[in-house]
Amino acid sequence: MKLHGYFRSSAAFRVRIALNLKGIDYEQASYHLRNNEQFSAAYLRLSASPLVPALEDGAEIVSQSLAIIEFLDETHPTPPLLPSTPSARARVRSLAQMIACDIHPIDNLRVLRYLAKPLGHDEKTIETWFNHWIKLGFDAIEQRLRREGATGRFCHGDTPGLADCCLVPQVVNAKRHASFDFRPYPTIMRIFEACRAVPAIERAFPEKQPDAEA
């Protein structure tokens, strides 16, 4: 398998976690998002959309991080990243989508760049935007994780799964902004630290990737 991504991409980070948890060997191909390499003809022939990641598995190309993770879960079912019952799977997918659908799409690099140019917002305004949407999302996620009995050491039970694949990159993304206040989110941070203690997840962190930059 080959994962086409970028070390700092939250979506690619999710897939790296899943691949590592599954114990799947894979190559990486990097597209520097800040240099617009995702718009290259070579990548667009592969993906059709200038967004990372894309997973190449022989002749199969799968895009969109959540679809990739579920593809991996179906083709490599051990260890599972989704629980066994419909209601539990719905809970995990719901938590994952609260990040992947509600927070990430309006706080990612291309949105922040558009706020700067052409819209002309300054760094302080953009930081306020960024923190606002993460706070709204984390407020809801923290409440759910704290009150729902299915929460364990990880987002669902005592083994990491799909929701953790999404939560960890979003926390790392928020940590890049020193002004974000994590104190209201003890459950999120407890789960983040539990995830970080898993070697397969730790290996997926941006700074551990071959294309990592300071």
Secondary structure, 3 states (H helix, E strand, C coil): CEEEECCCCHHHHHHHHHHHHHCCCCEEEECCHHHCHHHCHHHHHHHCCCCCCEEEECCEEEECHHHHHHHHHHHCCCCCCCCCCHHHHHHHHHHHHHHHCCCHHHHCHHHHHHHHCCCCCCHHHHHHHHHHHHHHHHHHHHHHHHHCCCECCCCCECCCCHHHHHHHHHHHHHHCCCCCCCCCCHHHHHHHHHHHCCHHHHCCCHHHCCCCCC
